[in-house]
């Protein structure tokens, strides 16, 4: 599955900080813009994986329906 998010980067002193507008908790920093970008990709993966694991635990033993949902945001 591939998703697109909005990475926001700001230069603060000698560092770049970055976060994802649509995903609270996905934030990072890097010495270069490219390092901050790569770190943010990793942070997104970690947040999504952790959220999925928490949801799986919550659903364990319950009868649930799972289906993909596509959303277009303009």
CHARMM internal coordinates of N, CA and C (Angstrom, degrees):
IC EDIT
DIST 1 N 1 CA 1.4525
DIST 1 CA 1 C 1.5300
ANGL 1 N 1 CA 1 C 108.32
DIST 1 C 2 N 1.2966
ANGL 1 CA 1 C 2 N 115.75
DIHE 1 N 1 CA 1 C 2 N 135.92
DIST 2 N 2 CA 1.4548
ANGL 1 C 2 N 2 CA 120.81
DIHE 1 CA 1 C 2 N 2 CA 179.47
DIST 2 CA 2 C 1.5177
ANGL 2 N 2 CA 2 C 109.36
DIHE 1 C 2 N 2 CA 2 C -122.27
DIST 2 C 3 N 1.3067
ANGL 2 CA 2 C 3 N 116.29
DIHE 2 N 2 CA 2 C 3 N 134.11
DIST 3 N 3 CA 1.4617
ANGL 2 C 3 N 3 CA 122.46
DIHE 2 CA 2 C 3 N 3 CA 178.47
DIST 3 CA 3 C 1.5183
ANGL 3 N 3 CA 3 C 108.82
DIHE 2 C 3 N 3 CA 3 C -127.65
DIST 3 C 4 N 1.3037
ANGL 3 CA 3 C 4 N 115.78
DIHE 3 N 3 CA 3 C 4 N 158.32
DIST 4 N 4 CA 1.4536
ANGL 3 C 4 N 4 CA 121.10
DIHE 3 CA 3 C 4 N 4 CA 175.39
DIST 4 CA 4 C 1.5218
ANGL 4 N 4 CA 4 C 108.24
DIHE 3 C 4 N 4 CA 4 C -119.00
DIST 4 C 5 N 1.3267
ANGL 4 CA 4 C 5 N 115.15
DIHE 4 N 4 CA 4 C 5 N 130.72
DIST 5 N 5 CA 1.4526
ANGL 4 C 5 N 5 CA 121.88
DIHE 4 CA 4 C 5 N 5 CA 179.33
DIST 5 CA 5 C 1.5231
ANGL 5 N 5 CA 5 C 109.25
DIHE 4 C 5 N 5 CA 5 C -122.66
DIST 5 C 6 N 1.3156
ANGL 5 CA 5 C 6 N 116.85
DIHE 5 N 5 CA 5 C 6 N 168.95
DIST 6 N 6 CA 1.4526
ANGL 5 C 6 N 6 CA 121.85
DIHE 5 CA 5 C 6 N 6 CA 178.41
DIST 6 CA 6 C 1.5203
ANGL 6 N 6 CA 6 C 109.59
DIHE 5 C 6 N 6 CA 6 C -102.22
DIST 6 C 7 N 1.3216
ANGL 6 CA 6 C 7 N 116.27
DIHE 6 N 6 CA 6 C 7 N 108.35
DIST 7 N 7 CA 1.4604
ANGL 6 C 7 N 7 CA 121.43
DIHE 6 CA 6 C 7 N 7 CA 175.22
DIST 7 CA 7 C 1.5178
ANGL 7 N 7 CA 7 C 109.09
DIHE 6 C 7 N 7 CA 7 C -85.62
DIST 7 C 8 N 1.3120
ANGL 7 CA 7 C 8 N 116.00
DIHE 7 N 7 CA 7 C 8 N 131.04
DIST 8 N 8 CA 1.4631
ANGL 7 C 8 N 8 CA 121.75
DIHE 7 CA 7 C 8 N 8 CA 178.65
DIST 8 CA 8 C 1.5240
ANGL 8 N 8 CA 8 C 106.75
DIHE 7 C 8 N 8 CA 8 C -116.02
DIST 8 C 9 N 1.3378
ANGL 8 CA 8 C 9 N 116.40
DIHE 8 N 8 CA 8 C 9 N 126.13
DIST 9 N 9 CA 1.4633
ANGL 8 C 9 N 9 CA 121.48
DIHE 8 CA 8 C 9 N 9 CA -176.97
DIST 9 CA 9 C 1.5198
ANGL 9 N 9 CA 9 C 109.95
DIHE 8 C 9 N 9 CA 9 C -124.03
DIST 9 C 10 N 1.3175
ANGL 9 CA 9 C 10 N 114.66
DIHE 9 N 9 CA 9 C 10 N 142.26
DIST 10 N 10 CA 1.4606
ANGL 9 C 10 N 10 CA 120.93
DIHE 9 CA 9 C 10 N 10 CA 179.65
DIST 10 CA 10 C 1.5204
ANGL 10 N 10 CA 10 C 108.33
DIHE 9 C 10 N 10 CA 10 C -138.71
DIST 10 C 11 N 1.3171
ANGL 10 CA 10 C 11 N 116.36
DIHE 10 N 10 CA 10 C 11 N 135.04
DIST 11 N 11 CA 1.4620
ANGL 10 C 11 N 11 CA 120.07
DIHE 10 CA 10 C 11 N 11 CA 176.51
DIST 11 CA 11 C 1.5272
ANGL 11 N 11 CA 11 C 108.27
DIHE 10 C 11 N 11 CA 11 C -86.71
DIST 11 C 12 N 1.3239
ANGL 11 CA 11 C 12 N 115.11
DIHE 11 N 11 CA 11 C 12 N 123.16
DIST 12 N 12 CA 1.4637
ANGL 11 C 12 N 12 CA 121.56
DIHE 11 CA 11 C 12 N 12 CA 179.67
DIST 12 CA 12 C 1.5217
ANGL 12 N 12 CA 12 C 106.90
DIHE 11 C 12 N 12 CA 12 C -125.68
DIST 12 C 13 N 1.3134
ANGL 12 CA 12 C 13 N 115.69
DIHE 12 N 12 CA 12 C 13 N 106.50
DIST 13 N 13 CA 1.4591
ANGL 12 C 13 N 13 CA 119.24
DIHE 12 CA 12 C 13 N 13 CA -175.31
DIST 13 CA 13 C 1.5154
ANGL 13 N 13 CA 13 C 109.73
DIHE 12 C 13 N 13 CA 13 C 63.47
DIST 13 C 14 N 1.3293
ANGL 13 CA 13 C 14 N 116.19
DIHE 13 N 13 CA 13 C 14 N -125.87
DIST 14 N 14 CA 1.4664
ANGL 13 C 14 N 14 CA 121.39
DIHE 13 CA 13 C 14 N 14 CA 179.59
DIST 14 CA 14 C 1.5195
ANGL 14 N 14 CA 14 C 112.84
DIHE 13 C 14 N 14 CA 14 C -92.14
DIST 14 C 15 N 1.3204
ANGL 14 CA 14 C 15 N 117.93
DIHE 14 N 14 CA 14 C 15 N 2.60
DIST 15 N 15 CA 1.4657
ANGL 14 C 15 N 15 CA 122.02
DIHE 14 CA 14 C 15 N 15 CA -174.97
DIST 15 CA 15 C 1.5210
ANGL 15 N 15 CA 15 C 111.44
DIHE 14 C 15 N 15 CA 15 C -115.63
DIST 15 C 16 N 1.3311
ANGL 15 CA 15 C 16 N 114.74
DIHE 15 N 15 CA 15 C 16 N 160.88
DIST 16 N 16 CA 1.4573
ANGL 15 C 16 N 16 CA 122.09
DIHE 15 CA 15 C 16 N 16 CA 169.54
DIST 16 CA 16 C 1.5217
ANGL 16 N 16 CA 16 C 107.37
DIHE 15 C 16 N 16 CA 16 C -111.67
DIST 16 C 17 N 1.3117
ANGL 16 CA 16 C 17 N 116.38
DIHE 16 N 16 CA 16 C 17 N 132.87
DIST 17 N 17 CA 1.4543
ANGL 16 C 17 N 17 CA 120.16
DIHE 16 CA 16 C 17 N 17 CA 172.79
DIST 17 CA 17 C 1.5295
ANGL 17 N 17 CA 17 C 106.91
DIHE 16 C 17 N 17 CA 17 C -109.32
DIST 17 C 18 N 1.3144
ANGL 17 CA 17 C 18 N 115.93
DIHE 17 N 17 CA 17 C 18 N 149.71
DIST 18 N 18 CA 1.4549
ANGL 17 C 18 N 18 CA 119.36
DIHE 17 CA 17 C 18 N 18 CA -178.89
DIST 18 CA 18 C 1.5141
ANGL 18 N 18 CA 18 C 110.59
DIHE 17 C 18 N 18 CA 18 C -144.62
DIST 18 C 19 N 1.3105
ANGL 18 CA 18 C 19 N 114.76
DIHE 18 N 18 CA 18 C 19 N 150.85
DIST 19 N 19 CA 1.4597
ANGL 18 C 19 N 19 CA 120.53
DIHE 18 CA 18 C 19 N 19 CA 175.36
DIST 19 CA 19 C 1.5236
ANGL 19 N 19 CA 19 C 108.59
DIHE 18 C 19 N 19 CA 19 C -150.73
DIST 19 C 20 N 1.3158
ANGL 19 CA 19 C 20 N 115.75
DIHE 19 N 19 CA 19 C 20 N 168.34
DIST 20 N 20 CA 1.4588
ANGL 19 C 20 N 20 CA 121.68
DIHE 19 CA 19 C 20 N 20 CA 179.39
DIST 20 CA 20 C 1.5183
ANGL 20 N 20 CA 20 C 108.40
DIHE 19 C 20 N 20 CA 20 C -107.64
DIST 20 C 21 N 1.3195
ANGL 20 CA 20 C 21 N 115.89
DIHE 20 N 20 CA 20 C 21 N 122.49
DIST 21 N 21 CA 1.4640
ANGL 20 C 21 N 21 CA 121.06
DIHE 20 CA 20 C 21 N 21 CA -176.28
DIST 21 CA 21 C 1.5272
ANGL 21 N 21 CA 21 C 111.91
DIHE 20 C 21 N 21 CA 21 C -59.20
DIST 21 C 22 N 1.3406
ANGL 21 CA 21 C 22 N 117.41
DIHE 21 N 21 CA 21 C 22 N -36.32
DIST 22 N 22 CA 1.4648
ANGL 21 C 22 N 22 CA 121.12
DIHE 21 CA 21 C 22 N 22 CA -174.10
DIST 22 CA 22 C 1.5247
ANGL 22 N 22 CA 22 C 114.16
DIHE 21 C 22 N 22 CA 22 C -93.31
DIST 22 C 23 N 1.3245
ANGL 22 CA 22 C 23 N 118.18
DIHE 22 N 22 CA 22 C 23 N -2.69
DIST 23 N 23 CA 1.4638
ANGL 22 C 23 N 23 CA 120.03
DIHE 22 CA 22 C 23 N 23 CA -171.59
DIST 23 CA 23 C 1.5267
ANGL 23 N 23 CA 23 C 110.89
DIHE 22 C 23 N 23 CA 23 C -136.19
DIST 23 C 24 N 1.3320
ANGL 23 CA 23 C 24 N 116.96
DIHE 23 N 23 CA 23 C 24 N 86.99
DIST 24 N 24 CA 1.4639
ANGL 23 C 24 N 24 CA 119.53
DIHE 23 CA 23 C 24 N 24 CA 178.80
DIST 24 CA 24 C 1.5296
ANGL 24 N 24 CA 24 C 110.81
DIHE 23 C 24 N 24 CA 24 C -54.72
DIST 24 C 25 N 1.3036
ANGL 24 CA 24 C 25 N 115.66
DIHE 24 N 24 CA 24 C 25 N 138.72
DIST 25 N 25 CA 1.4637
ANGL 24 C 25 N 25 CA 120.79
DIHE 24 CA 24 C 25 N 25 CA 179.19
DIST 25 CA 25 C 1.5088
ANGL 25 N 25 CA 25 C 113.21
DIHE 24 C 25 N 25 CA 25 C 98.32
DIST 25 C 26 N 1.3207
ANGL 25 CA 25 C 26 N 117.97
DIHE 25 N 25 CA 25 C 26 N -16.73
DIST 26 N 26 CA 1.4603
ANGL 25 C 26 N 26 CA 121.06
DIHE 25 CA 25 C 26 N 26 CA 177.60
DIST 26 CA 26 C 1.5205
ANGL 26 N 26 CA 26 C 107.79
DIHE 25 C 26 N 26 CA 26 C -93.45
DIST 26 C 27 N 1.3262
ANGL 26 CA 26 C 27 N 115.92
DIHE 26 N 26 CA 26 C 27 N 95.87
DIST 27 N 27 CA 1.4528
ANGL 26 C 27 N 27 CA 120.94
DIHE 26 CA 26 C 27 N 27 CA 178.45
DIST 27 CA 27 C 1.5184
ANGL 27 N 27 CA 27 C 109.52
DIHE 26 C 27 N 27 CA 27 C -146.83
DIST 27 C 28 N 1.3242
ANGL 27 CA 27 C 28 N 115.97
DIHE 27 N 27 CA 27 C 28 N 161.41
DIST 28 N 28 CA 1.4599
ANGL 27 C 28 N 28 CA 119.86
DIHE 27 CA 27 C 28 N 28 CA -173.89
DIST 28 CA 28 C 1.5173
ANGL 28 N 28 CA 28 C 110.35
DIHE 27 C 28 N 28 CA 28 C -165.04
DIST 28 C 29 N 1.3091
ANGL 28 CA 28 C 29 N 115.11
DIHE 28 N 28 CA 28 C 29 N -174.46
DIST 29 N 29 CA 1.4566
ANGL 28 C 29 N 29 CA 121.91
DIHE 28 CA 28 C 29 N 29 CA 173.89
DIST 29 CA 29 C 1.5201
ANGL 29 N 29 CA 29 C 108.63
DIHE 28 C 29 N 29 CA 29 C -149.30
DIST 29 C 30 N 1.3175
ANGL 29 CA 29 C 30 N 115.82
DIHE 29 N 29 CA 29 C 30 N 164.80
DIST 30 N 30 CA 1.4587
ANGL 29 C 30 N 30 CA 120.84
DIHE 29 CA 29 C 30 N 30 CA 177.26
DIST 30 CA 30 C 1.5133
ANGL 30 N 30 CA 30 C 110.14
DIHE 29 C 30 N 30 CA 30 C -161.51
DIST 30 C 31 N 1.3100
ANGL 30 CA 30 C 31 N 115.15
DIHE 30 N 30 CA 30 C 31 N 155.10
DIST 31 N 31 CA 1.4627
ANGL 30 C 31 N 31 CA 120.54
DIHE 30 CA 30 C 31 N 31 CA 179.88
DIST 31 CA 31 C 1.5326
ANGL 31 N 31 CA 31 C 110.73
DIHE 30 C 31 N 31 CA 31 C -70.78
DIST 31 C 32 N 1.3442
ANGL 31 CA 31 C 32 N 116.27
DIHE 31 N 31 CA 31 C 32 N -31.35
DIST 32 N 32 CA 1.4630
ANGL 31 C 32 N 32 CA 121.45
DIHE 31 CA 31 C 32 N 32 CA 176.19
DIST 32 CA 32 C 1.5284
ANGL 32 N 32 CA 32 C 108.37
DIHE 31 C 32 N 32 CA 32 C -121.24
DIST 32 C 33 N 1.3236
ANGL 32 CA 32 C 33 N 115.73
DIHE 32 N 32 CA 32 C 33 N 164.16
DIST 33 N 33 CA 1.4566
ANGL 32 C 33 N 33 CA 119.81
DIHE 32 CA 32 C 33 N 33 CA 178.46
DIST 33 CA 33 C 1.5276
ANGL 33 N 33 CA 33 C 110.04
DIHE 32 C 33 N 33 CA 33 C -63.06
DIST 33 C 34 N 1.3230
ANGL 33 CA 33 C 34 N 117.55
DIHE 33 N 33 CA 33 C 34 N -41.41
DIST 34 N 34 CA 1.4659
ANGL 33 C 34 N 34 CA 120.16
DIHE 33 CA 33 C 34 N 34 CA 179.83
DIST 34 CA 34 C 1.5355
ANGL 34 N 34 CA 34 C 111.20
DIHE 33 C 34 N 34 CA 34 C -64.35
DIST 34 C 35 N 1.3253
ANGL 34 CA 34 C 35 N 117.25
DIHE 34 N 34 CA 34 C 35 N -39.60
DIST 35 N 35 CA 1.4687
ANGL 34 C 35 N 35 CA 120.22
DIHE 34 CA 34 C 35 N 35 CA 177.04
DIST 35 CA 35 C 1.5270
ANGL 35 N 35 CA 35 C 110.35
DIHE 34 C 35 N 35 CA 35 C -63.56
DIST 35 C 36 N 1.3199
ANGL 35 CA 35 C 36 N 117.24
DIHE 35 N 35 CA 35 C 36 N -42.20
DIST 36 N 36 CA 1.4668
ANGL 35 C 36 N 36 CA 120.83
DIHE 35 CA 35 C 36 N 36 CA 178.39
DIST 36 CA 36 C 1.5236
ANGL 36 N 36 CA 36 C 110.49
DIHE 35 C 36 N 36 CA 36 C -63.68
DIST 36 C 37 N 1.3328
ANGL 36 CA 36 C 37 N 117.47
DIHE 36 N 36 CA 36 C 37 N -39.61
DIST 37 N 37 CA 1.4698
ANGL 36 C 37 N 37 CA 120.72
DIHE 36 CA 36 C 37 N 37 CA 177.41
DIST 37 CA 37 C 1.5223
ANGL 37 N 37 CA 37 C 111.54
DIHE 36 C 37 N 37 CA 37 C -61.38
DIST 37 C 38 N 1.3176
ANGL 37 CA 37 C 38 N 115.96
DIHE 37 N 37 CA 37 C 38 N -48.17
DIST 38 N 38 CA 1.4693
ANGL 37 C 38 N 38 CA 119.67
DIHE 37 CA 37 C 38 N 38 CA -179.39
DIST 38 CA 38 C 1.5267
ANGL 38 N 38 CA 38 C 110.63
DIHE 37 C 38 N 38 CA 38 C -64.57
DIST 38 C 39 N 1.3212
ANGL 38 CA 38 C 39 N 117.15
DIHE 38 N 38 CA 38 C 39 N -42.61
DIST 39 N 39 CA 1.4630
ANGL 38 C 39 N 39 CA 120.52
DIHE 38 CA 38 C 39 N 39 CA 177.61
DIST 39 CA 39 C 1.5223
ANGL 39 N 39 CA 39 C 111.09
DIHE 38 C 39 N 39 CA 39 C -60.96
DIST 39 C 40 N 1.3474
ANGL 39 CA 39 C 40 N 116.82
DIHE 39 N 39 CA 39 C 40 N -36.96
DIST 40 N 40 CA 1.4548
ANGL 39 C 40 N 40 CA 119.84
DIHE 39 CA 39 C 40 N 40 CA -179.85
DIST 40 CA 40 C 1.5218
ANGL 40 N 40 CA 40 C 110.97
DIHE 39 C 40 N 40 CA 40 C -69.41
DIST 40 C 41 N 1.3307
ANGL 40 CA 40 C 41 N 117.64
DIHE 40 N 40 CA 40 C 41 N -37.32
DIST 41 N 41 CA 1.4736
ANGL 40 C 41 N 41 CA 120.21
DIHE 40 CA 40 C 41 N 41 CA 175.42
DIST 41 CA 41 C 1.5334
ANGL 41 N 41 CA 41 C 109.69
DIHE 40 C 41 N 41 CA 41 C -58.48
DIST 41 C 42 N 1.3267
ANGL 41 CA 41 C 42 N 116.12
DIHE 41 N 41 CA 41 C 42 N -45.03
DIST 42 N 42 CA 1.4709
ANGL 41 C 42 N 42 CA 120.62
DIHE 41 CA 41 C 42 N 42 CA 178.69
DIST 42 CA 42 C 1.5245
ANGL 42 N 42 CA 42 C 110.86
DIHE 41 C 42 N 42 CA 42 C -63.61
DIST 42 C 43 N 1.3379
ANGL 42 CA 42 C 43 N 117.57
DIHE 42 N 42 CA 42 C 43 N -41.33
DIST 43 N 43 CA 1.4655
ANGL 42 C 43 N 43 CA 120.91
DIHE 42 CA 42 C 43 N 43 CA 179.82
DIST 43 CA 43 C 1.5235
ANGL 43 N 43 CA 43 C 110.78
DIHE 42 C 43 N 43 CA 43 C -63.06
DIST 43 C 44 N 1.3405
ANGL 43 CA 43 C 44 N 116.89
DIHE 43 N 43 CA 43 C 44 N -40.98
DIST 44 N 44 CA 1.4698
ANGL 43 C 44 N 44 CA 120.56
DIHE 43 CA 43 C 44 N 44 CA 178.01
DIST 44 CA 44 C 1.5186
ANGL 44 N 44 CA 44 C 109.95
DIHE 43 C 44 N 44 CA 44 C -60.40
DIST 44 C 45 N 1.3255
ANGL 44 CA 44 C 45 N 116.43
DIHE 44 N 44 CA 44 C 45 N -47.89
DIST 45 N 45 CA 1.4714
ANGL 44 C 45 N 45 CA 120.59
DIHE 44 CA 44 C 45 N 45 CA 179.50
DIST 45 CA 45 C 1.5247
ANGL 45 N 45 CA 45 C 110.98
DIHE 44 C 45 N 45 CA 45 C -58.20
DIST 45 C 46 N 1.3293
ANGL 45 CA 45 C 46 N 116.59
DIHE 45 N 45 CA 45 C 46 N -44.34
DIST 46 N 46 CA 1.4654
ANGL 45 C 46 N 46 CA 120.63
DIHE 45 CA 45 C 46 N 46 CA -178.43
DIST 46 CA 46 C 1.5250
ANGL 46 N 46 CA 46 C 111.51
DIHE 45 C 46 N 46 CA 46 C -64.67
DIST 46 C 47 N 1.3352
ANGL 46 CA 46 C 47 N 117.90
DIHE 46 N 46 CA 46 C 47 N -43.53
DIST 47 N 47 CA 1.4647
ANGL 46 C 47 N 47 CA 121.08
DIHE 46 CA 46 C 47 N 47 CA -179.36
DIST 47 CA 47 C 1.5192
ANGL 47 N 47 CA 47 C 110.13
DIHE 46 C 47 N 47 CA 47 C -65.15
DIST 47 C 48 N 1.3324
ANGL 47 CA 47 C 48 N 117.22
DIHE 47 N 47 CA 47 C 48 N -45.47
DIST 48 N 48 CA 1.4625
ANGL 47 C 48 N 48 CA 119.92
DIHE 47 CA 47 C 48 N 48 CA -179.75
DIST 48 CA 48 C 1.5272
ANGL 48 N 48 CA 48 C 111.59
DIHE 47 C 48 N 48 CA 48 C -64.64
DIST 48 C 49 N 1.3264
ANGL 48 CA 48 C 49 N 117.02
DIHE 48 N 48 CA 48 C 49 N -41.07
DIST 49 N 49 CA 1.4664
ANGL 48 C 49 N 49 CA 120.72
DIHE 48 CA 48 C 49 N 49 CA 178.33
DIST 49 CA 49 C 1.5288
ANGL 49 N 49 CA 49 C 110.43
DIHE 48 C 49 N 49 CA 49 C -63.55
DIST 49 C 50 N 1.3296
ANGL 49 CA 49 C 50 N 117.13
DIHE 49 N 49 CA 49 C 50 N -45.06
DIST 50 N 50 CA 1.4645
ANGL 49 C 50 N 50 CA 120.93
DIHE 49 CA 49 C 50 N 50 CA 179.74
DIST 50 CA 50 C 1.5274
ANGL 50 N 50 CA 50 C 110.92
DIHE 49 C 50 N 50 CA 50 C -63.63
DIST 50 C 51 N 1.3369
ANGL 50 CA 50 C 51 N 117.47
DIHE 50 N 50 CA 50 C 51 N -42.26
DIST 51 N 51 CA 1.4670
ANGL 50 C 51 N 51 CA 120.34
DIHE 50 CA 50 C 51 N 51 CA 178.61
DIST 51 CA 51 C 1.5215
ANGL 51 N 51 CA 51 C 111.11
DIHE 50 C 51 N 51 CA 51 C -62.83
DIST 51 C 52 N 1.3317
ANGL 51 CA 51 C 52 N 116.57
DIHE 51 N 51 CA 51 C 52 N -40.17
DIST 52 N 52 CA 1.4631
ANGL 51 C 52 N 52 CA 120.40
DIHE 51 CA 51 C 52 N 52 CA 179.56
DIST 52 CA 52 C 1.5301
ANGL 52 N 52 CA 52 C 110.32
DIHE 51 C 52 N 52 CA 52 C -65.83
DIST 52 C 53 N 1.3277
ANGL 52 CA 52 C 53 N 117.33
DIHE 52 N 52 CA 52 C 53 N -42.49
DIST 53 N 53 CA 1.4674
ANGL 52 C 53 N 53 CA 120.76
DIHE 52 CA 52 C 53 N 53 CA 179.01
DIST 53 CA 53 C 1.5279
ANGL 53 N 53 CA 53 C 110.99
DIHE 52 C 53 N 53 CA 53 C -62.60
DIST 53 C 54 N 1.3252
ANGL 53 CA 53 C 54 N 117.07
DIHE 53 N 53 CA 53 C 54 N -42.08
DIST 54 N 54 CA 1.4666
ANGL 53 C 54 N 54 CA 120.37
DIHE 53 CA 53 C 54 N 54 CA 177.95
DIST 54 CA 54 C 1.5280
ANGL 54 N 54 CA 54 C 110.72
DIHE 53 C 54 N 54 CA 54 C -63.20
DIST 54 C 55 N 1.3254
ANGL 54 CA 54 C 55 N 116.85
DIHE 54 N 54 CA 54 C 55 N -41.75
DIST 55 N 55 CA 1.4620
ANGL 54 C 55 N 55 CA 120.53
DIHE 54 CA 54 C 55 N 55 CA 179.14
DIST 55 CA 55 C 1.5245
ANGL 55 N 55 CA 55 C 110.51
DIHE 54 C 55 N 55 CA 55 C -65.28
DIST 55 C 56 N 1.3341
ANGL 55 CA 55 C 56 N 117.54
DIHE 55 N 55 CA 55 C 56 N -40.46
DIST 56 N 56 CA 1.4692
ANGL 55 C 56 N 56 CA 121.01
DIHE 55 CA 55 C 56 N 56 CA 178.67
DIST 56 CA 56 C 1.5268
ANGL 56 N 56 CA 56 C 110.83
DIHE 55 C 56 N 56 CA 56 C -60.47
DIST 56 C 57 N 1.3224
ANGL 56 CA 56 C 57 N 116.29
DIHE 56 N 56 CA 56 C 57 N -42.98
DIST 57 N 57 CA 1.4742
ANGL 56 C 57 N 57 CA 120.13
DIHE 56 CA 56 C 57 N 57 CA 178.37
DIST 57 CA 57 C 1.5295
ANGL 57 N 57 CA 57 C 110.58
DIHE 56 C 57 N 57 CA 57 C -62.49
DIST 57 C 58 N 1.3204
ANGL 57 CA 57 C 58 N 115.84
DIHE 57 N 57 CA 57 C 58 N -42.06
DIST 58 N 58 CA 1.4639
ANGL 57 C 58 N 58 CA 121.14
DIHE 57 CA 57 C 58 N 58 CA -178.75
DIST 58 CA 58 C 1.5312
ANGL 58 N 58 CA 58 C 111.25
DIHE 57 C 58 N 58 CA 58 C -65.36
DIST 58 C 59 N 1.3254
ANGL 58 CA 58 C 59 N 117.44
DIHE 58 N 58 CA 58 C 59 N -33.41
DIST 59 N 59 CA 1.4628
ANGL 58 C 59 N 59 CA 121.97
DIHE 58 CA 58 C 59 N 59 CA -177.79
DIST 59 CA 59 C 1.5313
ANGL 59 N 59 CA 59 C 112.98
DIHE 58 C 59 N 59 CA 59 C -85.63
DIST 59 C 60 N 1.3109
ANGL 59 CA 59 C 60 N 117.26
DIHE 59 N 59 CA 59 C 60 N -12.87
DIST 60 N 60 CA 1.4692
ANGL 59 C 60 N 60 CA 120.62
DIHE 59 CA 59 C 60 N 60 CA -175.86
DIST 60 CA 60 C 1.5238
ANGL 60 N 60 CA 60 C 111.16
DIHE 59 C 60 N 60 CA 60 C -54.29
DIST 60 C 61 N 1.3213
ANGL 60 CA 60 C 61 N 116.20
DIHE 60 N 60 CA 60 C 61 N 127.79
DIST 61 N 61 CA 1.4569
ANGL 60 C 61 N 61 CA 121.95
DIHE 60 CA 60 C 61 N 61 CA 177.82
DIST 61 CA 61 C 1.5130
ANGL 61 N 61 CA 61 C 114.84
DIHE 60 C 61 N 61 CA 61 C 81.03
DIST 61 C 62 N 1.3105
ANGL 61 CA 61 C 62 N 117.54
DIHE 61 N 61 CA 61 C 62 N -1.09
DIST 62 N 62 CA 1.4637
ANGL 61 C 62 N 62 CA 121.11
DIHE 61 CA 61 C 62 N 62 CA -179.61
DIST 62 CA 62 C 1.5208
ANGL 62 N 62 CA 62 C 109.51
DIHE 61 C 62 N 62 CA 62 C -103.30
DIST 62 C 63 N 1.3153
ANGL 62 CA 62 C 63 N 115.83
DIHE 62 N 62 CA 62 C 63 N 151.05
DIST 63 N 63 CA 1.4583
ANGL 62 C 63 N 63 CA 120.62
DIHE 62 CA 62 C 63 N 63 CA 174.18
DIST 63 CA 63 C 1.5263
ANGL 63 N 63 CA 63 C 107.29
DIHE 62 C 63 N 63 CA 63 C -86.45
DIST 63 C 64 N 1.3133
ANGL 63 CA 63 C 64 N 116.25
DIHE 63 N 63 CA 63 C 64 N 108.56
DIST 64 N 64 CA 1.4645
ANGL 63 C 64 N 64 CA 120.84
DIHE 63 CA 63 C 64 N 64 CA -178.32
DIST 64 CA 64 C 1.5253
ANGL 64 N 64 CA 64 C 109.80
DIHE 63 C 64 N 64 CA 64 C -128.56
DIST 64 C 65 N 1.2844
ANGL 64 CA 64 C 65 N 116.31
DIHE 64 N 64 CA 64 C 65 N 155.68
DIST 65 N 65 CA 1.4618
ANGL 64 C 65 N 65 CA 123.08
DIHE 64 CA 64 C 65 N 65 CA 172.53
DIST 65 CA 65 C 1.5195
ANGL 65 N 65 CA 65 C 107.83
DIHE 64 C 65 N 65 CA 65 C -104.10
DIST 65 C 66 N 1.3165
ANGL 65 CA 65 C 66 N 115.95
DIHE 65 N 65 CA 65 C 66 N 133.83
DIST 66 N 66 CA 1.4588
ANGL 65 C 66 N 66 CA 120.90
DIHE 65 CA 65 C 66 N 66 CA 178.62
DIST 66 CA 66 C 1.5169
ANGL 66 N 66 CA 66 C 108.42
DIHE 65 C 66 N 66 CA 66 C -121.50
DIST 66 C 67 N 1.3210
ANGL 66 CA 66 C 67 N 116.28
DIHE 66 N 66 CA 66 C 67 N 133.44
DIST 67 N 67 CA 1.4655
ANGL 66 C 67 N 67 CA 120.63
DIHE 66 CA 66 C 67 N 67 CA 179.02
DIST 67 CA 67 C 1.5070
ANGL 67 N 67 CA 67 C 109.88
DIHE 66 C 67 N 67 CA 67 C -153.90
DIST 67 C 68 N 1.3268
ANGL 67 CA 67 C 68 N 117.44
DIHE 67 N 67 CA 67 C 68 N 148.78
DIST 68 N 68 CA 1.4732
ANGL 67 C 68 N 68 CA 120.01
DIHE 67 CA 67 C 68 N 68 CA 177.14
DIST 68 CA 68 C 1.5267
ANGL 68 N 68 CA 68 C 110.59
DIHE 67 C 68 N 68 CA 68 C -71.11
DIST 68 C 69 N 1.3009
ANGL 68 CA 68 C 69 N 115.64
DIHE 68 N 68 CA 68 C 69 N 145.68
DIST 69 N 69 CA 1.4595
ANGL 68 C 69 N 69 CA 122.10
DIHE 68 CA 68 C 69 N 69 CA 177.00
DIST 69 CA 69 C 1.5199
ANGL 69 N 69 CA 69 C 107.55
DIHE 68 C 69 N 69 CA 69 C -130.21
DIST 69 C 70 N 1.3111
ANGL 69 CA 69 C 70 N 116.72
DIHE 69 N 69 CA 69 C 70 N 128.33
DIST 70 N 70 CA 1.4488
ANGL 69 C 70 N 70 CA 121.64
DIHE 69 CA 69 C 70 N 70 CA 178.36
DIST 70 CA 70 C 1.5169
ANGL 70 N 70 CA 70 C 109.07
DIHE 69 C 70 N 70 CA 70 C -107.69
DIST 70 C 71 N 1.3162
ANGL 70 CA 70 C 71 N 115.47
DIHE 70 N 70 CA 70 C 71 N 133.58
DIST 71 N 71 CA 1.4548
ANGL 70 C 71 N 71 CA 121.65
DIHE 70 CA 70 C 71 N 71 CA -178.57
DIST 71 CA 71 C 1.5296
ANGL 71 N 71 CA 71 C 108.45
DIHE 70 C 71 N 71 CA 71 C -129.22
DIST 71 C 72 N 1.3063
ANGL 71 CA 71 C 72 N 116.85
DIHE 71 N 71 CA 71 C 72 N 132.80
DIST 72 N 72 CA 1.4605
ANGL 71 C 72 N 72 CA 122.03
DIHE 71 CA 71 C 72 N 72 CA 174.18
DIST 72 CA 72 C 1.5128
ANGL 72 N 72 CA 72 C 107.88
DIHE 71 C 72 N 72 CA 72 C -109.34
DIST 72 C 73 N 1.3131
ANGL 72 CA 72 C 73 N 115.91
DIHE 72 N 72 CA 72 C 73 N 121.53
DIST 73 N 73 CA 1.4665
ANGL 72 C 73 N 73 CA 121.35
DIHE 72 CA 72 C 73 N 73 CA -179.72
DIST 73 CA 73 C 1.5202
ANGL 73 N 73 CA 73 C 107.99
DIHE 72 C 73 N 73 CA 73 C -109.08
DIST 73 C 74 N 1.2963
ANGL 73 CA 73 C 74 N 115.92
DIHE 73 N 73 CA 73 C 74 N 128.62
DIST 74 N 74 CA 1.4624
ANGL 73 C 74 N 74 CA 120.71
DIHE 73 CA 73 C 74 N 74 CA 179.83
DIST 74 CA 74 C 1.4971
ANGL 74 N 74 CA 74 C 110.71
DIHE 73 C 74 N 74 CA 74 C -109.37
END
COOR INIT
IC SEED 1 N 1 CA 1 C
IC BUILD
